[in-house]
């Protein structure tokens, strides 16, 4: 048996004051989920002050380069160190999956935008709960966000080199995202194809669809190593109409909080995430492939965890409801207490 080594990482500074207050606890929970992908070799996860600076610490029987490359994608990791001697820190290289410039995530600013760090955390936890966790560094994962808004989750998936599928019923959001991503691809001079086109069936307009393909480099594009983006202006319950059954590795969605966002268009916005899950989760489960995982976030003030879990179970998914999965609840503001629920498809 290899001797255990001590490691520590600095938390990424957060511009969101409330999220920063919860970041240490969320980082520990996220690391616990990452530990499952490291064959359970991570132990003694905690928080320590070293020279007056707080770090997240853990023990491991020697991190390999592959291990560090996985941990480099922790949503709150700023820098990773091995602790040697009397609190001496030796930097450990922890490369990220990121293939694109980070302004893809940060340029768009709008009311109601989900914190980018939390978006990354939700995507990470969902991916690591799937059967494809061991392939995190090599698989071109396909991610569906059926409530994509202006694309924060889609952009994080693209950053990782994944394919991204999205849906939303808000015309302004989809048009704004379509304009942004096409402009961004042009400004970055990435080889790409992109179009925002009507979808007709029996001569009737049933949706509008943004479809794009691009590569991080010209050589990748020539070799056919392209990423795909496919976003539909349509209600989330219609996912099986536009995306093939068992085509998505992950489904990731930030549900309406019952405060600012609704789940359907028009004057009678549905504020309950439970109503949305009852109507949409069976279709999302159909698009999800076997071994894939679904991760949602929502406001616990308007729906209980047990009720949300019941809706996912009714859709044929197996809810992960123990260990670190019970440690993601955190305050967003006085009206929103956010939590994460993850389930996988047998």
C-alpha positions in Angstrom: 0.0 0.0 0.0 1.3 3.4 -1.0 1.9 6.0 1.8 -0.7 8.7 2.0 0.3 12.2 1.0 -1.4 15.5 2.0 -2.7 17.9 -0.6 -4.2 21.3 -0.4 -5.9 23.7 -2.9 -6.6 27.4 -2.9 -10.2 28.4 -3.6 -10.9 30.4 -6.7 -11.9 33.9 -5.7 -15.6 34.5 -6.3 -17.1 37.9 -7.3 -20.4 36.8 -5.8 -20.2 37.5 -2.1 -22.9 35.1 -1.1 -21.5 32.3 -3.2 -18.0 32.9 -1.8 -19.4 32.4 1.7 -20.6 28.9 0.7 -17.7 28.0 -1.5 -15.6 26.1 1.0 -18.5 23.7 1.9 -19.5 23.3 -1.8 -15.8 22.6 -2.7 -15.6 19.9 -0.1 -18.8 18.2 -1.4 -17.6 18.5 -5.0 -14.3 17.0 -4.1 -16.1 14.0 -2.4 -17.8 13.4 -5.7 -14.5 13.7 -7.6 -13.1 11.1 -5.2 -15.4 8.5 -6.5 -13.7 8.9 -9.9 -10.3 8.5 -8.2 -11.2 5.0 -7.1 -11.8 6.1 -3.5 -8.2 7.0 -2.9 -9.0 10.4 -1.5 -9.6 10.6 2.2 -9.7 13.1 5.1 -11.3 16.0 3.1 -11.4 19.1 5.2 -10.4 22.8 5.6 -7.1 24.0 7.0 -5.4 27.3 7.6 -1.9 27.4 6.3 0.0 30.6 7.2 -3.3 32.2 7.9 -4.8 31.3 4.5 -7.7 28.8 4.2 -7.2 25.8 2.0 -9.3 22.7 1.2 -7.1 19.7 2.2 -7.2 16.0 1.5 -5.1 12.9 1.7 -4.3 10.6 -1.3 -1.9 7.8 -2.0 0.0 9.9 -4.5 -1.7 11.8 -7.3 -0.9 10.7 -10.8 -0.8 13.2 -13.7 -4.2 11.8 -14.8 -5.6 12.4 -11.3 -4.3 16.0 -11.2 -5.8 16.6 -14.7 -9.2 15.5 -13.4 -8.9 17.6 -10.2 -7.8 20.6 -12.2 -11.5 20.9 -13.3 -12.9 21.4 -9.8 -15.1 24.4 -10.1 -13.5 26.2 -7.1 -9.8 25.1 -7.6 -7.4 28.0 -8.0 -4.1 26.2 -7.4 -3.1 22.7 -6.2 -0.3 21.9 -3.8 1.3 18.9 -2.1 1.9 19.6 1.6 5.4 18.6 2.7 7.3 19.0 5.9 6.0 21.6 8.2 3.2 23.2 6.0 5.5 23.6 3.0 3.6 23.8 -0.2 4.9 22.2 -3.4 2.9 23.3 -6.5 1.3 20.5 -8.4 0.4 21.0 -12.1 -3.4 20.6 -12.5 -4.3 21.3 -16.2 -7.9 22.0 -17.1 -10.0 20.6 -19.9 -10.7 24.1 -21.1 -10.1 24.4 -24.9 -11.5 27.9 -25.5 -11.0 31.4 -24.1 -12.8 32.0 -20.8 -14.6 35.1 -22.1 -17.0 32.6 -23.7 -18.4 32.3 -20.1 -17.9 35.8 -18.8 -18.8 38.3 -21.6 -22.6 37.9 -21.4 -24.0 39.7 -18.4 -27.8 39.8 -17.7 -30.3 39.7 -14.9 -30.8 36.2 -13.6 -27.6 34.7 -15.0 -26.5 31.7 -13.0 -23.1 32.0 -11.3 -20.5 30.5 -13.7 -18.7 28.6 -10.8 -21.9 27.0 -9.8 -22.8 26.1 -13.4 -19.4 24.3 -13.6 -20.0 22.6 -10.3 -23.4 21.3 -11.4 -21.9 20.0 -14.7 -19.0 18.3 -12.9 -21.1 16.6 -10.3 -23.5 15.3 -13.0 -20.7 14.0 -15.2 -18.9 12.3 -12.3 -22.1 10.6 -11.3 -22.5 9.0 -14.8 -21.0 5.8 -16.1 -18.7 8.0 -18.2 -16.8 9.6 -15.2 -13.6 7.6 -15.9 -13.6 9.0 -19.5 -13.8 12.7 -18.4 -10.5 13.6 -20.0 -11.0 11.7 -23.3 -14.7 11.3 -24.1 -16.5 14.0 -26.2 -19.5 14.1 -23.8 -22.8 15.2 -25.2 -24.7 17.6 -22.8 -28.3 18.6 -23.0 -29.6 21.7 -21.1 -33.4 21.7 -21.8 -33.7 25.1 -20.0 -30.7 26.7 -21.4 -31.6 30.4 -21.3 -28.7 32.4 -22.7 -26.3 29.4 -22.7 -24.2 29.4 -19.5 -24.3 25.6 -19.2 -23.9 25.2 -23.0 -20.8 27.4 -23.0 -19.2 25.5 -20.1 -19.8 22.3 -22.0 -18.1 23.8 -25.0 -15.2 25.0 -22.9 -14.6 21.3 -21.9 -14.6 20.3 -25.6 -18.0 18.6 -25.3 -21.0 18.8 -27.7 -23.8 21.0 -26.4 -27.5 20.7 -27.0 -30.1 23.2 -25.6 -33.7 24.2 -25.5 -35.6 27.1 -24.2 -39.0 28.6 -24.9 -37.9 32.2 -24.3 -37.5 33.7 -27.8 -35.4 36.7 -26.5 -33.0 34.4 -24.8 -32.5 32.1 -27.7 -32.1 34.9 -30.2 -29.6 36.7 -27.9 -27.6 33.5 -27.4 -27.6 32.8 -31.2 -26.3 36.3 -31.9 -23.7 36.1 -29.2 -22.2 32.7 -30.1 -22.1 33.5 -33.9 -20.4 36.8 -33.2 -18.0 35.1 -30.7 -17.0 32.4 -33.2 -16.2 35.1 -35.8 -14.3 37.3 -33.4 -12.1 34.4 -32.3 -11.6 33.5 -36.0 -12.5 29.9 -35.3 -13.3 27.7 -38.4 -17.0 27.2 -38.1 -20.4 26.8 -39.7 -23.5 28.3 -37.9 -27.1 29.0 -38.9 -30.3 29.9 -37.1 -33.1 28.5 -39.2 -36.8 27.8 -39.0 -38.0 24.2 -38.4 -41.1 23.3 -40.4 -43.2 20.2 -40.4 -46.1 19.8 -42.8 -45.4 23.3 -44.0 -46.0 24.7 -40.4 -43.3 26.5 -38.4 -42.8 24.4 -35.3 -39.6 25.8 -33.9 -36.4 27.7 -34.7 -33.0 26.0 -34.4 -29.4 27.2 -34.0 -27.0 24.6 -35.4 -23.2 25.2 -35.3 -20.0 23.2 -35.7 -16.5 24.5 -35.0 -13.1 23.4 -33.9 -10.6 24.9 -31.5 -7.9 25.0 -34.2 -7.7 24.9 -38.0 -5.9 21.5 -37.8 -8.7 20.1 -35.7 -11.2 21.4 -38.2 -9.4 19.8 -41.1 -9.2 16.5 -39.2 -12.9 16.6 -38.6 -12.4 17.0 -34.8 -15.3 19.4 -34.4 -17.7 20.3 -31.6 -21.4 20.6 -32.2 -23.9 23.1 -30.8 -27.6 22.5 -31.4 -30.2 24.8 -29.7 -33.9 24.7 -30.2 -36.5 27.4 -29.5 -39.2 25.2 -28.1 -40.7 24.0 -24.9 -38.6 21.8 -22.7 -41.2 19.0 -22.8 -40.6 18.5 -26.5 -37.0 17.3 -26.2 -37.7 13.9 -27.8 -39.1 15.7 -30.9 -35.7 17.3 -31.6 -33.1 15.0 -30.1 -32.8 11.3 -30.6 -33.5 8.8 -27.9 -30.4 7.9 -25.9 -28.3 10.6 -27.6 -27.2 12.6 -24.6 -24.6 11.5 -22.0 -25.8 14.2 -19.5 -28.9 16.3 -18.9 -28.1 19.4 -16.8 -30.7 22.0 -15.9 -31.1 25.0 -13.6 -34.9 24.9 -12.8 -37.0 28.0 -12.4 -36.6 29.3 -8.9 -40.3 30.5 -8.6 -39.1 34.0 -8.1 -37.9 35.5 -11.4 -38.1 32.8 -14.0 -41.0 30.7 -15.2 -41.0 27.4 -17.0 -43.4 28.2 -19.9 -44.0 31.2 -22.1 -46.8 33.6 -21.9 -48.6 35.5 -19.1 -49.3 32.3 -17.1 -45.7 31.4 -16.2 -45.4 28.1 -14.3 -43.4 28.9 -11.2 -43.2 25.4 -9.7 -40.2 23.2 -10.6 -42.3 20.2 -9.6 -44.9 21.0 -12.3 -42.0 21.3 -14.8 -40.4 18.0 -13.7 -43.7 16.1 -13.9 -44.3 17.4 -17.5 -40.7 17.2 -18.8 -38.6 14.7 -16.9 -40.0 11.6 -18.8 -38.9 13.2 -22.1 -35.5 14.2 -20.7 -35.0 10.6 -19.5 -35.8 9.3 -23.0 -33.1 11.5 -24.6 -30.6 10.4 -21.9 -28.6 7.3 -22.7 -28.2 4.3 -20.4 -25.5 5.1 -17.8 -26.0 8.8 -18.3 -26.8 11.2 -15.5 -29.3 14.0 -15.0 -28.4 16.9 -12.7 -30.8 19.7 -11.6 -30.6 22.7 -9.3 -33.7 24.4 -7.9 -35.0 26.5 -5.1 -35.9 24.4 -2.0 -38.2 27.1 -0.7 -40.7 26.3 -3.5 -40.2 22.5 -3.8 -38.9 19.9 -1.3 -36.0 17.6 -2.1 -38.1 14.5 -1.6 -40.8 15.7 -4.0 -38.3 16.6 -6.7 -36.6 13.1 -6.2 -40.0 11.5 -6.6 -40.6 13.1 -10.0 -37.2 11.9 -11.2 -37.9 8.4 -9.9 -41.2 8.4 -11.7 -39.4 9.2 -14.9 -37.4 5.9 -14.5 -34.2 7.4 -13.0 -32.3 6.3 -9.9 -31.7 9.2 -7.6 -28.4 9.5 -5.8 -29.4 10.7 -2.4 -26.6 10.1 0.1 -23.1 11.1 1.1 -21.9 14.2 -0.7 -25.1 14.6 -2.7 -26.8 15.9 0.5 -24.2 18.6 1.0 -24.9 21.1 -1.9 -27.7 23.1 -0.4 -26.7 26.8 -0.1 -28.3 30.2 0.2 -28.5 32.4 -2.9 -30.5 35.2 -1.4 -33.4 35.7 1.1 -35.9 34.1 -1.3 -33.7 31.3 -2.8 -32.1 28.4 -1.1 -30.5 26.3 -3.9 -29.8 22.6 -3.9 -28.6 19.9 -6.4 -30.3 16.6 -7.2 -28.6 14.0 -9.4 -30.0 10.8 -10.8 -28.7 8.3 -13.4 -30.4 6.2 -16.0 -30.0 2.4 -15.6 
